[in-house]
Amino acid sequence: MNNKEKRGKQIKNEDINNMNLRIKNVSKWKTMRYLDKVEENANKRRYEDSIIKTKEWLKHLKFEKLANRSYDNQSEAWE
């Protein structure tokens, strides 16, 4: 094997290694992006659930205040 063939083989191996590295980096990037999207969706669902729970809590609290207010008005009327 002469120097030209060795050099050509070495360049080919470097190209293959470079391509493998690029494929690895792209797949890692896509995986990270996918995981970020999954996490983003989970955070969005958690946020929406929190809003729903808060609205229900406020509605329940409002009804309690109205019930207590009417009960207080009735007790004052009896006195």
PDB file of N, CA, C and O in Angstrom:
ATOM      1  N   MET A   1       0.850  -1.170   0.000  1.00  0.00           N
ATOM      2  CA  MET A   1       0.000   0.000   0.000  1.00  0.00           C
ATOM      3  C   MET A   1       0.901   1.241   0.000  1.00  0.00           C
ATOM      4  O   MET A   1       1.784   1.371   0.848  1.00  0.00           O
ATOM      5  N   ASN A   2       0.685   2.105  -0.909  1.00  0.00           N
ATOM      6  CA  ASN A   2       1.516   3.306  -0.971  1.00  0.00           C
ATOM      7  C   ASN A   2       0.895   4.442  -0.159  1.00  0.00           C
ATOM      8  O   ASN A   2      -0.216   4.321   0.357  1.00  0.00           O
ATOM      9  N   ASN A   3       1.619   5.526  -0.059  1.00  0.00           N
ATOM     10  CA  ASN A   3       1.181   6.661   0.760  1.00  0.00           C
ATOM     11  C   ASN A   3      -0.123   7.265   0.258  1.00  0.00           C
ATOM     12  O   ASN A   3      -0.938   7.719   1.061  1.00  0.00           O
ATOM     13  N   LYS A   4      -0.333   7.278  -1.041  1.00  0.00           N
ATOM     14  CA  LYS A   4      -1.550   7.855  -1.618  1.00  0.00           C
ATOM     15  C   LYS A   4      -2.778   7.051  -1.182  1.00  0.00           C
ATOM     16  O   LYS A   4      -3.809   7.623  -0.827  1.00  0.00           O
ATOM     17  N   GLU A   5      -2.661   5.727  -1.212  1.00  0.00           N
ATOM     18  CA  GLU A   5      -3.777   4.871  -0.795  1.00  0.00           C
ATOM     19  C   GLU A   5      -4.036   5.013   0.702  1.00  0.00           C
ATOM     20  O   GLU A   5      -5.186   5.063   1.139  1.00  0.00           O
ATOM     21  N   LYS A   6      -2.954   5.078   1.486  1.00  0.00           N
ATOM     22  CA  LYS A   6      -3.106   5.256   2.936  1.00  0.00           C
ATOM     23  C   LYS A   6      -3.800   6.580   3.237  1.00  0.00           C
ATOM     24  O   LYS A   6      -4.693   6.655   4.081  1.00  0.00           O
ATOM     25  N   ARG A   7      -3.375   7.604   2.541  1.00  0.00           N
ATOM     26  CA  ARG A   7      -3.973   8.934   2.742  1.00  0.00           C
ATOM     27  C   ARG A   7      -5.456   8.930   2.360  1.00  0.00           C
ATOM     28  O   ARG A   7      -6.290   9.492   3.070  1.00  0.00           O
ATOM     29  N   GLY A   8      -5.773   8.288   1.228  1.00  0.00           N
ATOM     30  CA  GLY A   8      -7.164   8.198   0.782  1.00  0.00           C
ATOM     31  C   GLY A   8      -8.017   7.426   1.780  1.00  0.00           C
ATOM     32  O   GLY A   8      -9.152   7.812   2.060  1.00  0.00           O
ATOM     33  N   LYS A   9      -7.474   6.337   2.316  1.00  0.00           N
ATOM     34  CA  LYS A   9      -8.203   5.533   3.299  1.00  0.00           C
ATOM     35  C   LYS A   9      -8.396   6.317   4.596  1.00  0.00           C
ATOM     36  O   LYS A   9      -9.455   6.251   5.219  1.00  0.00           O
ATOM     37  N   GLN A  10      -7.367   7.057   4.993  1.00  0.00           N
ATOM     38  CA  GLN A  10      -7.444   7.861   6.209  1.00  0.00           C
ATOM     39  C   GLN A  10      -8.512   8.951   6.062  1.00  0.00           C
ATOM     40  O   GLN A  10      -9.293   9.186   6.984  1.00  0.00           O
ATOM     41  N   ILE A  11      -8.542   9.608   4.912  1.00  0.00           N
ATOM     42  CA  ILE A  11      -9.545  10.653   4.661  1.00  0.00           C
ATOM     43  C   ILE A  11     -10.946  10.042   4.668  1.00  0.00           C
ATOM     44  O   ILE A  11     -11.881  10.640   5.201  1.00  0.00           O
ATOM     45  N   LYS A  12     -11.093   8.859   4.080  1.00  0.00           N
ATOM     46  CA  LYS A  12     -12.392   8.192   4.049  1.00  0.00           C
ATOM     47  C   LYS A  12     -12.846   7.861   5.469  1.00  0.00           C
ATOM     48  O   LYS A  12     -14.013   8.063   5.805  1.00  0.00           O
ATOM     49  N   ASN A  13     -11.944   7.357   6.304  1.00  0.00           N
ATOM     50  CA  ASN A  13     -12.283   7.050   7.697  1.00  0.00           C
ATOM     51  C   ASN A  13     -12.664   8.310   8.468  1.00  0.00           C
ATOM     52  O   ASN A  13     -13.597   8.292   9.272  1.00  0.00           O
ATOM     53  N   GLU A  14     -11.945   9.402   8.225  1.00  0.00           N
ATOM     54  CA  GLU A  14     -12.277  10.666   8.882  1.00  0.00           C
ATOM     55  C   GLU A  14     -13.658  11.147   8.452  1.00  0.00           C
ATOM     56  O   GLU A  14     -14.430  11.635   9.277  1.00  0.00           O
ATOM     57  N   ASP A  15     -13.970  11.014   7.172  1.00  0.00           N
ATOM     58  CA  ASP A  15     -15.288  11.411   6.678  1.00  0.00           C
ATOM     59  C   ASP A  15     -16.387  10.577   7.320  1.00  0.00           C
ATOM     60  O   ASP A  15     -17.427  11.101   7.716  1.00  0.00           O
ATOM     61  N   ILE A  16     -16.144   9.257   7.420  1.00  0.00           N
ATOM     62  CA  ILE A  16     -17.143   8.376   8.039  1.00  0.00           C
ATOM     63  C   ILE A  16     -17.331   8.750   9.503  1.00  0.00           C
ATOM     64  O   ILE A  16     -18.462   8.832   9.983  1.00  0.00           O
ATOM     65  N   ASN A  17     -16.230   8.978  10.216  1.00  0.00           N
ATOM     66  CA  ASN A  17     -16.318   9.372  11.624  1.00  0.00           C
ATOM     67  C   ASN A  17     -17.038  10.707  11.775  1.00  0.00           C
ATOM     68  O   ASN A  17     -17.838  10.891  12.693  1.00  0.00           O
ATOM     69  N   ASN A  18     -16.748  11.633  10.870  1.00  0.00           N
ATOM     70  CA  ASN A  18     -17.393  12.941  10.892  1.00  0.00           C
ATOM     71  C   ASN A  18     -18.896  12.800  10.650  1.00  0.00           C
ATOM     72  O   ASN A  18     -19.699  13.442  11.326  1.00  0.00           O
ATOM     73  N   MET A  19     -19.273  11.963   9.691  1.00  0.00           N
ATOM     74  CA  MET A  19     -20.702  11.741   9.413  1.00  0.00           C
ATOM     75  C   MET A  19     -21.390  11.079  10.602  1.00  0.00           C
ATOM     76  O   MET A  19     -22.502  11.456  10.969  1.00  0.00           O
ATOM     77  N   ASN A  20     -20.726  10.088  11.203  1.00  0.00           N
ATOM     78  CA  ASN A  20     -21.300   9.436  12.381  1.00  0.00           C
ATOM     79  C   ASN A  20     -21.497  10.435  13.515  1.00  0.00           C
ATOM     80  O   ASN A  20     -22.512  10.401  14.211  1.00  0.00           O
ATOM     81  N   LEU A  21     -20.534  11.313  13.697  1.00  0.00           N
ATOM     82  CA  LEU A  21     -20.650  12.341  14.727  1.00  0.00           C
ATOM     83  C   LEU A  21     -21.809  13.284  14.424  1.00  0.00           C
ATOM     84  O   LEU A  21     -22.561  13.656  15.325  1.00  0.00           O
ATOM     85  N   ARG A  22     -21.953  13.666  13.175  1.00  0.00           N
ATOM     86  CA  ARG A  22     -23.069  14.546  12.793  1.00  0.00           C
ATOM     87  C   ARG A  22     -24.409  13.861  13.019  1.00  0.00           C
ATOM     88  O   ARG A  22     -25.340  14.469  13.545  1.00  0.00           O
ATOM     89  N   ILE A  23     -24.506  12.605  12.625  1.00  0.00           N
ATOM     90  CA  ILE A  23     -25.752  11.861  12.828  1.00  0.00           C
ATOM     91  C   ILE A  23     -26.060  11.768  14.314  1.00  0.00           C
ATOM     92  O   ILE A  23     -27.204  11.951  14.728  1.00  0.00           O
ATOM     93  N   LYS A  24     -25.050  11.485  15.109  1.00  0.00           N
ATOM     94  CA  LYS A  24     -25.226  11.384  16.557  1.00  0.00           C
ATOM     95  C   LYS A  24     -25.707  12.713  17.130  1.00  0.00           C
ATOM     96  O   LYS A  24     -26.624  12.742  17.950  1.00  0.00           O
ATOM     97  N   ASN A  25     -25.089  13.811  16.702  1.00  0.00           N
ATOM     98  CA  ASN A  25     -25.481  15.130  17.203  1.00  0.00           C
ATOM     99  C   ASN A  25     -26.893  15.506  16.782  1.00  0.00           C
ATOM    100  O   ASN A  25     -27.650  16.067  17.574  1.00  0.00           O
ATOM    101  N   VAL A  26     -27.249  15.201  15.549  1.00  0.00           N
ATOM    102  CA  VAL A  26     -28.597  15.521  15.069  1.00  0.00           C
ATOM    103  C   VAL A  26     -29.633  14.702  15.822  1.00  0.00           C
ATOM    104  O   VAL A  26     -30.671  15.228  16.223  1.00  0.00           O
ATOM    105  N   SER A  27     -29.359  13.422  16.015  1.00  0.00           N
ATOM    106  CA  SER A  27     -30.325  12.586  16.734  1.00  0.00           C
ATOM    107  C   SER A  27     -30.445  13.041  18.182  1.00  0.00           C
ATOM    108  O   SER A  27     -31.536  13.022  18.751  1.00  0.00           O
ATOM    109  N   LYS A  28     -29.328  13.449  18.780  1.00  0.00           N
ATOM    110  CA  LYS A  28     -29.372  13.955  20.152  1.00  0.00           C
ATOM    111  C   LYS A  28     -30.193  15.239  20.208  1.00  0.00           C
ATOM    112  O   LYS A  28     -31.000  15.429  21.117  1.00  0.00           O
ATOM    113  N   TRP A  29     -29.982  16.122  19.225  1.00  0.00           N
ATOM    114  CA  TRP A  29     -30.711  17.381  19.170  1.00  0.00           C
ATOM    115  C   TRP A  29     -32.207  17.132  19.008  1.00  0.00           C
ATOM    116  O   TRP A  29     -33.028  17.774  19.662  1.00  0.00           O
ATOM    117  N   LYS A  30     -32.554  16.181  18.116  1.00  0.00           N
ATOM    118  CA  LYS A  30     -33.973  15.880  17.906  1.00  0.00           C
ATOM    119  C   LYS A  30     -34.587  15.282  19.164  1.00  0.00           C
ATOM    120  O   LYS A  30     -35.722  15.604  19.518  1.00  0.00           O
ATOM    121  N   THR A  31     -33.844  14.417  19.838  1.00  0.00           N
ATOM    122  CA  THR A  31     -34.344  13.826  21.078  1.00  0.00           C
ATOM    123  C   THR A  31     -34.548  14.903  22.129  1.00  0.00           C
ATOM    124  O   THR A  31     -35.576  14.927  22.805  1.00  0.00           O
ATOM    125  N   MET A  32     -33.582  15.787  22.269  1.00  0.00           N
ATOM    126  CA  MET A  32     -33.707  16.863  23.250  1.00  0.00           C
ATOM    127  C   MET A  32     -34.880  17.767  22.913  1.00  0.00           C
ATOM    128  O   MET A  32     -35.618  18.193  23.802  1.00  0.00           O
ATOM    129  N   ARG A  33     -35.051  18.056  21.650  1.00  0.00           N
ATOM    130  CA  ARG A  33     -36.169  18.902  21.230  1.00  0.00           C
ATOM    131  C   ARG A  33     -37.504  18.216  21.527  1.00  0.00           C
ATOM    132  O   ARG A  33     -38.450  18.858  21.982  1.00  0.00           O
ATOM    133  N   TYR A  34     -37.574  16.908  21.267  1.00  0.00           N
ATOM    134  CA  TYR A  34     -38.787  16.151  21.553  1.00  0.00           C
ATOM    135  C   TYR A  34     -39.080  16.166  23.049  1.00  0.00           C
ATOM    136  O   TYR A  34     -40.221  16.381  23.460  1.00  0.00           O
ATOM    137  N   LEU A  35     -38.056  15.938  23.859  1.00  0.00           N
ATOM    138  CA  LEU A  35     -38.252  15.936  25.306  1.00  0.00           C
ATOM    139  C   LEU A  35     -38.659  17.313  25.811  1.00  0.00           C
ATOM    140  O   LEU A  35     -39.475  17.421  26.726  1.00  0.00           O
ATOM    141  N   ASP A  36     -38.099  18.364  25.224  1.00  0.00           N
ATOM    142  CA  ASP A  36     -38.506  19.718  25.588  1.00  0.00           C
ATOM    143  C   ASP A  36     -39.976  19.943  25.256  1.00  0.00           C
ATOM    144  O   ASP A  36     -40.705  20.568  26.027  1.00  0.00           O
ATOM    145  N   LYS A  37     -40.405  19.434  24.114  1.00  0.00           N
ATOM    146  CA  LYS A  37     -41.800  19.584  23.707  1.00  0.00           C
ATOM    147  C   LYS A  37     -42.720  18.830  24.663  1.00  0.00           C
ATOM    148  O   LYS A  37     -43.778  19.335  25.038  1.00  0.00           O
ATOM    149  N   VAL A  38     -42.318  17.626  25.057  1.00  0.00           N
ATOM    150  CA  VAL A  38     -43.110  16.841  26.006  1.00  0.00           C
ATOM    151  C   VAL A  38     -43.216  17.583  27.332  1.00  0.00           C
ATOM    152  O   VAL A  38     -44.294  17.669  27.920  1.00  0.00           O
ATOM    153  N   GLU A  39     -42.095  18.116  27.798  1.00  0.00           N
ATOM    154  CA  GLU A  39     -42.093  18.860  29.058  1.00  0.00           C
ATOM    155  C   GLU A  39     -42.946  20.120  28.946  1.00  0.00           C
ATOM    156  O   GLU A  39     -43.666  20.473  29.880  1.00  0.00           O
ATOM    157  N   GLU A  40     -42.864  20.792  27.811  1.00  0.00           N
ATOM    158  CA  GLU A  40     -43.661  21.996  27.581  1.00  0.00           C
ATOM    159  C   GLU A  40     -45.153  21.666  27.622  1.00  0.00           C
ATOM    160  O   GLU A  40     -45.936  22.411  28.210  1.00  0.00           O
ATOM    161  N   ASN A  41     -45.546  20.558  27.004  1.00  0.00           N
ATOM    162  CA  ASN A  41     -46.948  20.148  27.018  1.00  0.00           C
ATOM    163  C   ASN A  41     -47.400  19.793  28.427  1.00  0.00           C
ATOM    164  O   ASN A  41     -48.522  20.114  28.820  1.00  0.00           O
ATOM    165  N   ALA A  42     -46.534  19.131  29.191  1.00  0.00           N
ATOM    166  CA  ALA A  42     -46.876  18.787  30.573  1.00  0.00           C
ATOM    167  C   ALA A  42     -47.055  20.057  31.397  1.00  0.00           C
ATOM    168  O   ALA A  42     -47.986  20.153  32.196  1.00  0.00           O
ATOM    169  N   ASN A  43     -46.176  21.023  31.208  1.00  0.00           N
ATOM    170  CA  ASN A  43     -46.299  22.295  31.929  1.00  0.00           C
ATOM    171  C   ASN A  43     -47.575  23.026  31.535  1.00  0.00           C
ATOM    172  O   ASN A  43     -48.233  23.636  32.378  1.00  0.00           O
ATOM    173  N   LYS A  44     -47.919  22.964  30.265  1.00  0.00           N
ATOM    174  CA  LYS A  44     -49.141  23.618  29.790  1.00  0.00           C
ATOM    175  C   LYS A  44     -50.369  22.971  30.429  1.00  0.00           C
ATOM    176  O   LYS A  44     -51.278  23.665  30.882  1.00  0.00           O
ATOM    177  N   ARG A  45     -50.390  21.628  30.462  1.00  0.00           N
ATOM    178  CA  ARG A  45     -51.515  20.930  31.098  1.00  0.00           C
ATOM    179  C   ARG A  45     -51.591  21.262  32.586  1.00  0.00           C
ATOM    180  O   ARG A  45     -52.678  21.479  33.121  1.00  0.00           O
ATOM    181  N   ARG A  46     -50.442  21.302  33.250  1.00  0.00           N
ATOM    182  CA  ARG A  46     -50.408  21.625  34.676  1.00  0.00           C
ATOM    183  C   ARG A  46     -50.941  23.035  34.906  1.00  0.00           C
ATOM    184  O   ARG A  46     -51.693  23.272  35.852  1.00  0.00           O
ATOM    185  N   TYR A  47     -50.553  23.962  34.049  1.00  0.00           N
ATOM    186  CA  TYR A  47     -51.014  25.346  34.149  1.00  0.00           C
ATOM    187  C   TYR A  47     -52.527  25.427  33.945  1.00  0.00           C
ATOM    188  O   TYR A  47     -53.224  26.101  34.703  1.00  0.00           O
ATOM    189  N   GLU A  48     -53.033  24.735  32.915  1.00  0.00           N
ATOM    190  CA  GLU A  48     -54.471  24.750  32.647  1.00  0.00           C
ATOM    191  C   GLU A  48     -55.247  24.113  33.793  1.00  0.00           C
ATOM    192  O   GLU A  48     -56.301  24.621  34.176  1.00  0.00           O
ATOM    193  N   ASP A  49     -54.746  23.009  34.349  1.00  0.00           N
ATOM    194  CA  ASP A  49     -55.398  22.379  35.497  1.00  0.00           C
ATOM    195  C   ASP A  49     -55.418  23.321  36.691  1.00  0.00           C
ATOM    196  O   ASP A  49     -56.407  23.389  37.421  1.00  0.00           O
ATOM    197  N   SER A  50     -54.336  24.039  36.884  1.00  0.00           N
ATOM    198  CA  SER A  50     -54.258  24.993  37.988  1.00  0.00           C
ATOM    199  C   SER A  50     -55.288  26.102  37.816  1.00  0.00           C
ATOM    200  O   SER A  50     -55.931  26.512  38.783  1.00  0.00           O
ATOM    201  N   ILE A  51     -55.443  26.582  36.602  1.00  0.00           N
ATOM    202  CA  ILE A  51     -56.436  27.633  36.340  1.00  0.00           C
ATOM    203  C   ILE A  51     -57.844  27.115  36.617  1.00  0.00           C
ATOM    204  O   ILE A  51     -58.653  27.809  37.231  1.00  0.00           O
ATOM    205  N   ILE A  52     -58.136  25.904  36.167  1.00  0.00           N
ATOM    206  CA  ILE A  52     -59.463  25.318  36.388  1.00  0.00           C
ATOM    207  C   ILE A  52     -59.732  25.160  37.879  1.00  0.00           C
ATOM    208  O   ILE A  52     -60.812  25.506  38.360  1.00  0.00           O
ATOM    209  N   LYS A  53     -58.745  24.634  38.612  1.00  0.00           N
ATOM    210  CA  LYS A  53     -58.918  24.457  40.061  1.00  0.00           C
ATOM    211  C   LYS A  53     -59.123  25.798  40.755  1.00  0.00           C
ATOM    212  O   LYS A  53     -59.936  25.905  41.673  1.00  0.00           O
ATOM    213  N   THR A  54     -58.394  26.816  40.325  1.00  0.00           N
ATOM    214  CA  THR A  54     -58.530  28.143  40.921  1.00  0.00           C
ATOM    215  C   THR A  54     -59.913  28.714  40.648  1.00  0.00           C
ATOM    216  O   THR A  54     -60.534  29.293  41.540  1.00  0.00           O
ATOM    217  N   LYS A  55     -60.399  28.556  39.427  1.00  0.00           N
ATOM    218  CA  LYS A  55     -61.743  29.047  39.098  1.00  0.00           C
ATOM    219  C   LYS A  55     -62.802  28.336  39.931  1.00  0.00           C
ATOM    220  O   LYS A  55     -63.726  28.971  40.437  1.00  0.00           O
ATOM    221  N   GLU A  56     -62.667  27.014  40.074  1.00  0.00           N
ATOM    222  CA  GLU A  56     -63.626  26.263  40.887  1.00  0.00           C
ATOM    223  C   GLU A  56     -63.557  26.707  42.345  1.00  0.00           C
ATOM    224  O   GLU A  56     -64.584  26.852  43.007  1.00  0.00           O
ATOM    225  N   TRP A  57     -62.339  26.922  42.839  1.00  0.00           N
ATOM    226  CA  TRP A  57     -62.165  27.352  44.220  1.00  0.00           C
ATOM    227  C   TRP A  57     -62.807  28.721  44.436  1.00  0.00           C
ATOM    228  O   TRP A  57     -63.480  28.941  45.443  1.00  0.00           O
ATOM    229  N   LEU A  58     -62.597  29.648  43.484  1.00  0.00           N
ATOM    230  CA  LEU A  58     -63.191  30.979  43.607  1.00  0.00           C
ATOM    231  C   LEU A  58     -64.713  30.916  43.545  1.00  0.00           C
ATOM    232  O   LEU A  58     -65.407  31.620  44.278  1.00  0.00           O
ATOM    233  N   LYS A  59     -65.221  30.062  42.659  1.00  0.00           N
ATOM    234  CA  LYS A  59     -66.672  29.910  42.561  1.00  0.00           C
ATOM    235  C   LYS A  59     -67.231  29.362  43.873  1.00  0.00           C
ATOM    236  O   LYS A  59     -68.248  29.844  44.372  1.00  0.00           O
ATOM    237  N   HIS A  60     -66.563  28.358  44.422  1.00  0.00           N
ATOM    238  CA  HIS A  60     -66.990  27.753  45.685  1.00  0.00           C
ATOM    239  C   HIS A  60     -66.899  28.775  46.819  1.00  0.00           C
ATOM    240  O   HIS A  60     -67.794  28.857  47.660  1.00  0.00           O
ATOM    241  N   LEU A  61     -65.825  29.547  46.837  1.00  0.00           N
ATOM    242  CA  LEU A  61     -65.632  30.569  47.858  1.00  0.00           C
ATOM    243  C   LEU A  61     -66.712  31.640  47.752  1.00  0.00           C
ATOM    244  O   LEU A  61     -67.221  32.117  48.766  1.00  0.00           O
ATOM    245  N   LYS A  62     -67.056  32.012  46.537  1.00  0.00           N
ATOM    246  CA  LYS A  62     -68.089  33.026  46.319  1.00  0.00           C
ATOM    247  C   LYS A  62     -69.431  32.536  46.859  1.00  0.00           C
ATOM    248  O   LYS A  62     -70.155  33.292  47.508  1.00  0.00           O
ATOM    249  N   PHE A  63     -69.763  31.270  46.590  1.00  0.00           N
ATOM    250  CA  PHE A  63     -71.017  30.719  47.096  1.00  0.00           C
ATOM    251  C   PHE A  63     -71.013  30.648  48.616  1.00  0.00           C
ATOM    252  O   PHE A  63     -72.041  30.891  49.248  1.00  0.00           O
ATOM    253  N   GLU A  64     -69.881  30.321  49.203  1.00  0.00           N
ATOM    254  CA  GLU A  64     -69.797  30.279  50.662  1.00  0.00           C
ATOM    255  C   GLU A  64     -70.025  31.663  51.251  1.00  0.00           C
ATOM    256  O   GLU A  64     -70.745  31.811  52.239  1.00  0.00           O
ATOM    257  N   LYS A  65     -69.410  32.680  50.645  1.00  0.00           N
ATOM    258  CA  LYS A  65     -69.587  34.045  51.148  1.00  0.00           C
ATOM    259  C   LYS A  65     -71.044  34.475  51.037  1.00  0.00           C
ATOM    260  O   LYS A  65     -71.592  35.094  51.949  1.00  0.00           O
ATOM    261  N   LEU A  66     -71.668  34.136  49.899  1.00  0.00           N
ATOM    262  CA  LEU A  66     -73.079  34.491  49.733  1.00  0.00           C
ATOM    263  C   LEU A  66     -73.937  33.763  50.753  1.00  0.00           C
ATOM    264  O   LEU A  66     -74.858  34.351  51.320  1.00  0.00           O
ATOM    265  N   ALA A  67     -73.648  32.496  50.991  1.00  0.00           N
ATOM    266  CA  ALA A  67     -74.424  31.723  51.961  1.00  0.00           C
ATOM    267  C   ALA A  67     -74.225  32.283  53.362  1.00  0.00           C
ATOM    268  O   ALA A  67     -75.187  32.414  54.118  1.00  0.00           O
ATOM    269  N   ASN A  68     -73.003  32.611  53.711  1.00  0.00           N
ATOM    270  CA  ASN A  68     -72.738  33.177  55.036  1.00  0.00           C
ATOM    271  C   ASN A  68     -73.377  34.547  55.183  1.00  0.00           C
ATOM    272  O   ASN A  68     -73.880  34.888  56.254  1.00  0.00           O
ATOM    273  N   ARG A  69     -73.361  35.325  54.126  1.00  0.00           N
ATOM    274  CA  ARG A  69     -73.954  36.656  54.179  1.00  0.00           C
ATOM    275  C   ARG A  69     -75.464  36.549  54.399  1.00  0.00           C
ATOM    276  O   ARG A  69     -76.029  37.278  55.214  1.00  0.00           O
ATOM    277  N   SER A  70     -76.110  35.645  53.676  1.00  0.00           N
ATOM    278  CA  SER A  70     -77.558  35.506  53.852  1.00  0.00           C
ATOM    279  C   SER A  70     -77.868  34.923  55.222  1.00  0.00           C
ATOM    280  O   SER A  70     -78.872  35.295  55.830  1.00  0.00           O
ATOM    281  N   TYR A  71     -77.045  34.032  55.717  1.00  0.00           N
ATOM    282  CA  TYR A  71     -77.248  33.470  57.051  1.00  0.00           C
ATOM    283  C   TYR A  71     -77.072  34.554  58.104  1.00  0.00           C
ATOM    284  O   TYR A  71     -77.847  34.611  59.059  1.00  0.00           O
ATOM    285  N   ASP A  72     -76.066  35.420  57.950  1.00  0.00           N
ATOM    286  CA  ASP A  72     -75.846  36.516  58.889  1.00  0.00           C
ATOM    287  C   ASP A  72     -77.014  37.488  58.848  1.00  0.00           C
ATOM    288  O   ASP A  72     -77.439  37.982  59.892  1.00  0.00           O
ATOM    289  N   ASN A  73     -77.537  37.768  57.674  1.00  0.00           N
ATOM    290  CA  ASN A  73     -78.677  38.675  57.556  1.00  0.00           C
ATOM    291  C   ASN A  73     -79.895  38.094  58.252  1.00  0.00           C
ATOM    292  O   ASN A  73     -80.649  38.831  58.888  1.00  0.00           O
ATOM    293  N   GLN A  74     -80.102  36.794  58.144  1.00  0.00           N
ATOM    294  CA  GLN A  74     -81.242  36.161  58.799  1.00  0.00           C
ATOM    295  C   GLN A  74     -81.084  36.193  60.311  1.00  0.00           C
ATOM    296  O   GLN A  74     -82.048  36.441  61.035  1.00  0.00           O
ATOM    297  N   SER A  75     -79.878  35.945  60.785  1.00  0.00           N
ATOM    298  CA  SER A  75     -79.677  35.943  62.242  1.00  0.00           C
ATOM    299  C   SER A  75     -79.852  37.347  62.800  1.00  0.00           C
ATOM    300  O   SER A  75     -80.351  37.503  63.914  1.00  0.00           O
ATOM    301  N   GLU A  76     -79.453  38.372  62.053  1.00  0.00           N
ATOM    302  CA  GLU A  76     -79.655  39.744  62.502  1.00  0.00           C
ATOM    303  C   GLU A  76     -81.138  40.090  62.508  1.00  0.00           C
ATOM    304  O   GLU A  76     -81.592  40.850  63.364  1.00  0.00           O
ATOM    305  N   ALA A  77     -81.881  39.551  61.582  1.00  0.00           N
ATOM    306  CA  ALA A  77     -83.308  39.843  61.502  1.00  0.00           C
ATOM    307  C   ALA A  77     -84.043  39.240  62.697  1.00  0.00           C
ATOM    308  O   ALA A  77     -85.041  39.795  63.156  1.00  0.00           O
ATOM    309  N   TRP A  78     -83.560  38.120  63.195  1.00  0.00           N
ATOM    310  CA  TRP A  78     -84.226  37.463  64.313  1.00  0.00           C
ATOM    311  C   TRP A  78     -83.950  38.189  65.627  1.00  0.00           C
ATOM    312  O   TRP A  78     -84.721  38.048  66.576  1.00  0.00           O
ATOM    313  N   GLU A  79     -82.895  38.943  65.699  1.00  0.00           N
ATOM    314  CA  GLU A  79     -82.547  39.602  66.965  1.00  0.00           C
ATOM    315  C   GLU A  79     -83.347  40.808  67.208  1.00  0.00           C
ATOM    316  O   GLU A  79     -83.170  41.471  68.230  1.00  0.00           O
TER     317      GLU A  79
END
